[in-house]
Amino acid sequence: MGKLFGTDGIRGVANRDLTPELAFNIGRIAAWLLGREHSKPVFVIGRDTRLSGPMLEGALAAGINSAGGEVRLLGIVSTPAVAYLTRKINASAGVVISASHNPIEDNGLKIFDGRGFKLPDALEEQIEYHYFNDLDNLPRPEGSLLGQAYIDEEAFNFYVQHLKESAVSLEGMSLVADCAHGAVCLLAGEILHQLGANVTMLHDHPDGNQINVNCGATDTSDLQKAVVKQGASVGLAFDGDADRFIAVDEKGTIVDGDAVMAICAIDMMNKSLLNKNTLVATVMSNGGLDILAERYGMNVIRTAVGDRYVLEKMVEGDYNLGGEQSGHIIFSDYATTGDGLLTALQLLRVVREEGRPLSELASRLERLPQVLVNQKVANKDGWSDNPKIKAAIDEVRQKLGRHGRILVRPSGTEPKIRVMLEGPLPEEKLEEYAQMLAGLIAAEQA
C-alpha cells in the first residue's frame, strides 16, 4: 500500500501530487469514517493564500458533501484558528489547506479531530487503507442524505476574541510584523492595533504568488532591517499558515523558537504556571536550553522532531509549554497546536511586564554553537545503513567531543536530509563538518 500522510498531513505539488481528485476522495473517506459516529459529521475548512487553495477547497468540500458531511468554509485563516474553531463549535473535524512554510507550488491537507488535535495515526492509516483499496465500495448517499457547504462568517470572531483574552495591553509599543503574504495578513495588524501597539506591517498583502517568498518566519532579513530602521521594540515574523513564529529584537537580531521558549518558560515558572517546571523541546533545540534549565531549576524533556511529537509528550506528561527551534510553540493552556499569533502575544506580554528589552531577555539563553544543513537527496531512505556514512558520522562525533551533538534525519515534508551539528567548536568548523557529511550523504543516496 502507498502512503499519503507524512509527519504533518498530506503534502505535495498542487495539481500534480495533491490533485483535486485526491482531495475529493480524502474528504469523502474522512466524512464516511466520521459518519459512522455522527449522522451528519460537520467539517470546518480553512486555507492559506496559495493559488491552489480554492481549487482544493472546492474538491475537498464536494467529497465531504458526497458522503453526507456538512462543511463550514472559513476562507483564509491560520492553521491554529482552524484547530481552535473545530473544538469551539463542536465540529467533527477540521481541515487546513496549506503547505505551511513550503514553496508556493506546494499545498497540503492537515486534518484535526474534534478535539483540535492532529489526526491520530490510526485514523490516518484507515483513510489510507480505504483510499488505496476500497474507494469503489464506499456508500453514496442520495437526496436529503447529501451534505451541504456554506460560508461561515461568524465563527472566526471566536478565535479573535480568544487571542485578545490571552494578551495584555500593548499601548504605545512599537512593533514591526511580517505576515509572509499568508494567512494572518489581515488579522495580525488588526489585533496588534486593537491592543494599542504602533505597528509597521510587512508583506501583509494576501498573495498566493508570494507566500513565504523571501519573507516571514523562513526569511527575516527584511524584518530585521525594518526593526532597526523604525527603532521598533520587537519584530514579529509568521509563516504562511501562521503556526510558526520567529521574533527579532530591537537590535535586529533573530530570537528563534528556543529563545522564545526560554523567555516564556522562565516567566511561567516564576509565576508558578509552568506545569511540573518542565519544558518540552525536540532533539533539534540548542543544548543551551539544558544549561538554562539547570540554572533556573527547570527540566527539559526532548522528543523527536515534529510538533506532533512535542504535543504527544505534553499531553502524556501534563506539561503546558513546548515547541521547536523553528518557531512551532505550543501553549497548551490556550491551544492544541503551534500558534504564531498566540506565541507572539505571550512573548510581548513578558516584554511589557518585565520592562526590559527583548535582547536582554533573550540573552539568558547561552547557546552552544550549532549549524544546520538541509541537503536535497534523491532518496531519503537507507542512509543510516550505509557504512561510509556511518563511519563519517562516527569520526565527526569524536571531533565534537563529549559536549557535542550530531543529528542526521530525513525531512518529513521535503526531499531533504537535515544534518545538525552542535558543540563547543567554532561555528565555521561545525559548518565544515556538516557540509562534508551532507555532501557525502547526497553522493551516496544519488
Phi, psi and omega per residue, in radians:
M1 nan 2.442 3.078
G2 -1.277 -3.112 -3.117
K3 -2.313 2.293 3.137
L4 -1.759 -0.783 -3.001
F5 -1.526 2.332 2.979
G6 -1.767 -2.703 -3.121
T7 -1.285 -0.262 -3.104
D8 -2.423 0.921 3.108
G9 1.543 -2.745 3.123
I10 -1.774 2.214 3.117
R11 -2.378 2.676 3.073
G12 3.018 3.109 3.085
V13 -1.191 2.162 -3.097
A14 -1.126 2.381 3.119
N15 1.310 0.030 3.000
R16 -2.106 -1.070 3.066
D17 -1.537 -0.877 3.133
L18 -1.721 1.565 -3.058
T19 -1.619 2.849 3.030
P20 -1.037 -0.605 3.121
E21 -1.099 -0.742 3.119
L22 -1.111 -0.797 -3.136
A23 -1.060 -0.727 3.109
F24 -1.023 -0.838 -3.086
N25 -1.213 -0.619 3.072
I26 -1.116 -0.748 3.095
G27 -1.081 -0.739 -3.131
R28 -1.110 -0.807 -3.125
I29 -1.154 -0.814 -3.105
A30 -1.068 -0.741 3.140
A31 -1.169 -0.659 3.106
W32 -1.145 -0.769 3.132
L33 -1.080 -0.788 3.137
L34 -1.276 -0.436 3.119
G35 -1.160 -0.282 3.061
R36 -1.301 -0.301 3.110
E37 -1.836 -0.502 -3.124
H38 -2.273 2.284 -3.103
S39 -1.106 -0.579 3.075
K40 -2.318 1.391 -3.140
P41 -1.055 2.450 -3.123
V42 -1.926 2.205 3.098
F43 -1.960 2.414 2.920
V44 -1.822 2.420 -3.107
I45 -2.215 2.252 3.023
G46 -2.242 2.860 -3.121
R47 -2.606 2.811 3.014
D48 -1.580 -2.811 -2.974
T49 -1.613 0.088 -3.097
R50 -1.014 2.541 -3.084
L51 -1.092 -0.488 -3.132
S52 -1.420 -0.088 -3.068
G53 -1.039 -0.932 -3.131
P54 -1.055 -0.652 3.110
M55 -1.043 -0.867 -3.115
L56 -1.250 -0.583 3.102
E57 -1.070 -0.799 -3.139
G58 -1.102 -0.734 -3.121
A59 -1.186 -0.759 -3.140
L60 -1.090 -0.815 -3.139
A61 -1.085 -0.698 3.126
A62 -1.099 -0.707 3.113
G63 -1.107 -0.739 3.117
I64 -1.110 -0.806 3.130
N65 -1.066 -0.655 -3.092
S66 -1.174 -0.331 3.088
A67 -1.749 0.129 3.091
G68 1.643 0.121 -3.131
G69 -1.527 2.615 3.067
E70 -1.625 2.598 -3.114
V71 -2.251 2.286 3.013
R72 -1.961 1.981 -3.074
L73 -1.548 2.109 -3.123
L74 -1.646 -0.246 -3.099
G75 1.375 -2.541 -3.107
I76 -1.423 1.879 3.120
V77 -2.513 2.905 -3.123
S78 -1.392 2.798 3.057
T79 -0.986 -0.872 -3.131
P80 -1.108 -0.480 3.083
A81 -1.135 -0.718 3.106
V82 -1.119 -0.781 3.129
A83 -1.031 -0.790 -3.123
Y84 -1.140 -0.819 -3.064
L85 -1.225 -0.494 3.092
T86 -1.003 -0.818 -3.136
R87 -1.426 -0.520 -3.111
K88 -1.116 -0.727 -3.087
I89 -1.731 0.197 3.096
N90 1.040 0.700 3.055
A91 -1.297 2.793 3.118
S92 -1.316 -0.565 -3.119
A93 -2.843 2.848 3.045
G94 -2.303 2.565 3.117
V95 -2.294 2.284 3.037
V96 -1.858 2.251 3.064
I97 -1.736 1.706 -3.064
S98 -2.904 2.629 2.990
A99 -1.945 0.398 3.027
S100 0.977 -2.002 -3.060
H101 -1.601 0.021 -3.094
N102 -1.195 2.913 3.139
P103 -1.049 2.880 -2.997
I104 -1.124 -0.479 -3.103
E105 -1.330 -0.286 3.131
D106 -1.455 2.760 2.908
N107 -2.649 3.081 -3.062
G108 -2.763 2.912 3.035
L109 -2.161 2.038 3.091
K110 -2.029 2.135 -3.035
I111 -1.895 2.338 3.052
F112 -1.930 2.537 3.047
D113 -1.411 -3.105 -3.049
G114 -1.135 -0.252 3.102
R115 -1.575 -0.070 -3.093
G116 1.521 0.196 3.087
F117 -1.678 2.653 3.056
K118 -1.007 2.558 -3.038
L119 -0.979 2.331 3.122
P120 -1.072 2.654 3.139
D121 -0.973 -0.699 -3.089
A122 -1.078 -0.694 3.140
L123 -1.276 -0.639 3.042
E124 -1.044 -0.719 3.133
E125 -1.144 -0.638 3.079
Q126 -1.119 -0.742 3.126
I127 -1.077 -0.786 3.131
E128 -1.086 -0.713 -3.130
Y129 -1.046 -0.871 -3.098
H130 -1.191 -0.572 3.124
Y131 -1.102 -0.768 -3.057
F132 -1.551 -0.295 -2.981
N133 -2.227 -0.300 -2.848
D134 -2.463 0.318 -3.062
L135 -1.044 -0.726 -3.053
D136 -1.197 -0.314 -3.084
N137 -1.666 -0.057 -3.134
L138 -1.278 2.488 -3.120
P139 -1.174 2.703 3.100
R140 -2.170 1.680 3.130
P141 -1.059 2.744 3.128
E142 -2.334 2.875 3.037
G143 1.016 -2.251 -3.067
S144 -1.234 -0.147 3.141
L145 -1.452 -0.202 3.089
L146 -1.227 2.640 3.111
G147 -1.552 2.973 3.127
Q148 -2.213 2.720 3.055
A149 -2.128 2.431 3.091
Y150 -2.601 2.717 -3.140
I151 -1.388 2.259 3.131
D152 -1.883 1.833 -3.091
E153 -1.634 -0.106 -3.052
E154 -1.730 -0.601 -2.999
A155 -1.026 -0.625 -3.064
F156 -1.043 -0.485 -3.139
N157 -1.089 -0.510 3.081
F158 -1.072 -0.714 -3.112
Y159 -1.199 -0.731 3.116
V160 -1.029 -0.792 3.137
Q161 -1.134 -0.671 3.109
H162 -1.032 -0.790 3.125
L163 -1.109 -0.795 -3.094
K164 -1.126 -0.596 3.141
E165 -1.224 -0.373 -3.141
S166 -1.545 -0.064 -2.980
A167 -1.873 2.979 2.984
V168 -2.030 2.940 3.103
S169 -1.083 2.354 3.080
L170 -1.934 0.466 -3.052
E171 -0.896 2.130 3.073
G172 1.398 -0.051 -3.118
M173 -1.309 2.362 -3.120
S174 -1.702 2.104 -3.052
L175 -2.294 2.745 2.932
V176 -2.216 2.305 -3.099
A177 -2.177 2.268 3.106
D178 -1.930 2.002 -3.024
C179 -1.703 0.052 3.018
A180 1.045 0.423 -3.099
H181 0.978 0.535 -2.999
G182 -2.037 -2.548 -2.883
A183 -1.214 -0.396 -3.108
V184 -1.918 0.430 3.141
C185 -0.965 -0.723 -3.107
L186 -1.570 -0.587 -3.015
L187 -1.352 -0.725 -3.016
A188 -1.027 -0.908 -3.127
G189 -1.089 -0.695 -3.119
E190 -1.076 -0.823 -3.110
I191 -1.173 -0.766 -3.133
L192 -1.101 -0.682 3.083
H193 -1.149 -0.748 -3.130
Q194 -1.092 -0.511 3.117
L195 -1.465 -0.006 3.009
G196 1.768 0.024 -3.103
A197 -1.349 2.680 2.960
N198 -1.650 1.975 -2.939
V199 -2.105 2.280 2.934
T200 -1.772 2.190 -3.063
M201 -1.729 2.433 3.056
L202 -2.150 2.496 3.035
H203 0.843 0.832 -3.048
D204 -1.852 0.294 3.025
H205 -1.650 2.166 -3.108
P206 -1.202 1.645 -2.986
D207 -2.218 1.890 -3.124
G208 -1.165 -0.278 3.071
N209 -1.443 -0.241 -3.047
Q210 -2.128 0.005 -3.068
I211 -0.991 2.187 3.131
N212 1.184 0.084 -3.071
V213 -1.471 1.883 3.118
N214 0.929 0.703 -3.117
C215 -2.833 3.055 3.055
G216 1.256 -2.779 -3.033
A217 -1.180 -0.329 -3.136
T218 -1.611 -0.171 3.077
D219 -2.692 1.696 -3.021
T220 -1.654 0.207 -3.034
S221 -1.058 -0.763 3.109
D222 -1.116 -0.710 -3.129
L223 -1.133 -0.742 -3.134
Q224 -1.063 -0.757 3.115
K225 -1.130 -0.725 -3.084
A226 -1.183 -0.663 3.131
V227 -1.058 -0.805 -3.139
V228 -1.151 -0.789 -3.112
K229 -1.093 -0.721 -3.103
Q230 -1.414 -0.231 -3.041
G231 1.159 0.598 -3.076
A232 -1.347 2.787 3.118
S233 -1.387 -0.691 -3.059
V234 -2.578 2.515 2.973
G235 -1.906 2.484 -3.083
L236 -2.141 2.199 -3.135
A237 -2.164 2.266 3.114
F238 -2.043 2.737 3.025
D239 -1.651 -3.070 -2.967
G240 -1.002 -0.651 3.130
D241 -1.863 0.087 2.980
A242 1.106 0.529 2.956
D243 -1.659 -0.107 3.061
R244 -1.956 2.659 3.091
F245 -2.549 2.301 3.018
I246 -2.220 2.404 -3.139
A247 -1.834 2.844 3.025
V248 -2.290 2.277 -3.115
D249 -1.425 3.116 -3.041
E250 -1.139 -0.248 3.105
K251 -1.633 -0.036 -3.120
G252 1.535 0.274 -3.119
T253 -1.666 2.434 3.136
I254 -1.178 2.379 3.018
V255 -2.059 1.749 -2.999
D256 -1.457 -3.049 -3.076
G257 -1.032 -0.646 3.112
D258 -1.056 -0.813 -3.117
A259 -1.177 -0.687 3.103
V260 -1.090 -0.765 3.106
M261 -1.092 -0.716 -3.141
A262 -1.074 -0.814 -3.129
I263 -1.066 -0.825 -3.087
C264 -1.264 -0.597 3.125
A265 -1.132 -0.777 3.121
I266 -1.066 -0.781 3.137
D267 -1.070 -0.808 -3.125
M268 -1.150 -0.682 3.138
M269 -1.145 -0.725 3.135
N270 -1.094 -0.439 3.129
K271 -1.730 0.164 -3.099
S272 1.019 0.626 3.141
L273 -1.910 -0.124 -3.121
L274 -1.568 1.879 -3.067
N275 -0.953 2.187 3.094
K276 0.975 0.380 -3.138
N277 0.847 0.736 -3.025
T278 -2.218 2.357 3.039
L279 -1.951 2.363 3.108
V280 -1.818 2.173 3.137
A281 -2.337 3.047 3.124
T282 -1.785 3.030 3.121
V283 -1.129 -0.250 3.131
M284 -1.467 -0.274 -3.123
S285 -1.179 2.588 -3.047
N286 -1.132 2.507 3.107
G287 -1.076 -0.297 3.067
G288 -1.057 -0.439 3.083
L289 -1.092 -0.649 3.121
D290 -1.185 -0.681 3.100
I291 -1.132 -0.768 3.118
L292 -1.099 -0.717 -3.124
A293 -1.074 -0.718 3.113
E294 -1.083 -0.716 -3.094
R295 -1.152 -0.657 -3.053
Y296 -1.753 0.062 3.110
G297 1.325 0.521 3.108
M298 -1.831 2.979 3.006
N299 -2.002 2.548 3.001
V300 -2.114 2.146 3.064
I301 -1.895 2.303 -3.091
R302 -1.881 2.550 3.130
T303 -2.203 3.081 2.971
A304 -1.112 2.835 -3.120
V305 -1.233 2.358 -3.134
G306 2.265 2.265 -3.083
D307 -1.144 -0.390 3.108
R308 -1.169 -0.586 3.124
Y309 -1.298 -0.607 3.046
V310 -1.075 -0.824 -3.117
L311 -1.123 -0.719 3.111
E312 -0.998 -0.771 3.139
K313 -1.181 -0.660 3.115
M314 -1.102 -0.766 3.135
V315 -1.169 -0.747 -3.119
E316 -1.061 -0.730 -3.071
G317 -1.785 0.079 -3.104
D318 1.006 0.813 3.032
Y319 -1.718 2.659 -3.036
N320 -2.118 0.188 3.026
L321 -2.529 2.269 3.104
G322 -2.899 2.921 3.123
G323 2.949 -2.892 -3.052
E324 -2.199 2.712 3.078
Q325 -1.014 -0.538 -3.109
S326 -1.232 -0.183 3.079
G327 1.943 -0.006 2.962
H328 -1.316 1.883 -3.112
I329 -2.225 2.294 -3.044
I330 -1.994 2.071 2.979
F331 -1.794 1.656 -2.965
S332 -1.250 -0.182 3.003
D333 -1.205 -0.344 -3.079
Y334 -2.101 -0.430 -2.947
A335 -2.603 2.807 3.111
T336 -1.878 0.128 3.135
T337 -2.689 2.973 3.051
G338 -1.085 2.375 -3.106
D339 -2.377 1.873 -3.071
G340 -1.056 -0.796 -3.129
L341 -1.171 -0.749 3.103
L342 -1.058 -0.759 3.129
T343 -1.099 -0.757 3.110
A344 -1.023 -0.757 -3.124
L345 -1.176 -0.614 3.092
Q346 -1.189 -0.713 3.112
L347 -1.139 -0.778 -3.137
L348 -1.111 -0.573 3.081
R349 -1.083 -0.762 3.136
V350 -1.131 -0.770 3.130
V351 -1.037 -0.776 -3.126
R352 -1.165 -0.789 -3.081
E353 -1.248 -0.621 3.126
E354 -1.294 -0.517 -3.108
G355 1.184 0.471 -3.134
R356 -2.120 2.685 3.096
P357 -1.106 2.619 3.125
L358 -1.057 -0.614 3.139
S359 -1.042 -0.665 3.133
E360 -1.207 -0.729 3.119
L361 -1.131 -0.708 -3.111
A362 -1.226 -0.441 -3.083
S363 -1.196 -0.218 3.095
R364 -1.110 -0.462 3.120
L365 -1.532 1.829 3.115
E366 -1.560 1.915 -2.989
R367 -1.500 2.513 2.856
L368 -1.460 2.454 3.108
P369 -0.925 2.369 -3.073
Q370 -2.562 2.422 3.063
V371 -2.288 2.637 3.111
L372 -2.329 2.220 3.088
V373 -2.034 2.207 3.075
N374 -1.776 1.945 -3.028
Q375 -1.932 2.124 3.047
K376 -1.197 2.406 -3.138
V377 -2.391 2.714 3.101
A378 -1.322 -0.478 -3.086
N379 -2.517 2.121 -3.109
K380 -1.464 -0.187 -3.023
D381 -1.772 2.665 2.982
G382 1.514 -0.132 -3.080
W383 -1.110 -0.562 -3.061
S384 -1.225 -0.280 3.113
D385 -1.680 -0.025 -3.105
N386 -1.371 2.114 -3.067
P387 -1.106 -0.606 3.126
K388 -1.145 -0.749 -3.134
I389 -1.177 -0.749 3.130
K390 -1.071 -0.735 -3.136
A391 -1.135 -0.714 -3.139
A392 -1.149 -0.701 3.110
I393 -1.111 -0.759 3.120
D394 -1.081 -0.684 -3.139
E395 -1.142 -0.772 3.133
V396 -1.154 -0.685 -3.134
R397 -1.033 -0.682 3.102
Q398 -1.123 -0.675 -3.134
K399 -1.199 -0.501 -3.135
L400 -1.286 -0.444 -3.132
G401 1.436 -3.138 -2.992
R402 -1.256 -0.329 3.105
H403 -1.622 0.026 -3.119
G404 -1.608 2.818 3.076
R405 -2.387 2.572 3.043
I406 -2.366 2.308 -3.118
L407 -2.362 2.137 3.076
V408 -2.104 2.189 -3.109
R409 -2.652 2.645 3.051
P410 -1.350 2.531 3.023
S411 -1.163 2.515 3.087
G412 -1.465 -0.193 -3.035
T413 -2.222 -0.186 -3.065
E414 -2.387 2.799 3.115
P415 -1.377 1.124 -3.053
K416 -2.415 2.662 2.923
I417 -1.893 2.302 -3.132
R418 -1.804 2.239 -3.131
V419 -2.044 1.995 -3.138
M420 -2.003 2.274 3.045
L421 -2.152 2.454 -3.141
E422 -2.534 2.419 3.108
G423 2.953 3.027 -3.086
P424 -1.422 0.977 3.102
L425 -2.235 2.795 3.049
P426 -1.006 2.508 -3.069
E427 -1.052 -0.620 -3.134
E428 -1.151 -0.547 3.092
K429 -1.248 -0.706 3.064
L430 -1.073 -0.732 3.116
E431 -1.060 -0.742 3.127
E432 -1.045 -0.815 -3.132
Y433 -1.147 -0.733 -3.115
A434 -1.129 -0.745 3.127
Q435 -1.132 -0.652 3.127
M436 -1.090 -0.813 -3.137
L437 -1.131 -0.762 -3.136
A438 -1.071 -0.741 3.129
G439 -1.124 -0.707 3.126
L440 -1.119 -0.768 -3.137
I441 -1.087 -0.757 3.133
A442 -1.082 -0.734 -3.125
A443 -1.167 -0.711 -3.106
E444 -1.325 -0.409 -3.117
Q445 -1.715 0.144 -3.127
A446 -1.164 nan nan
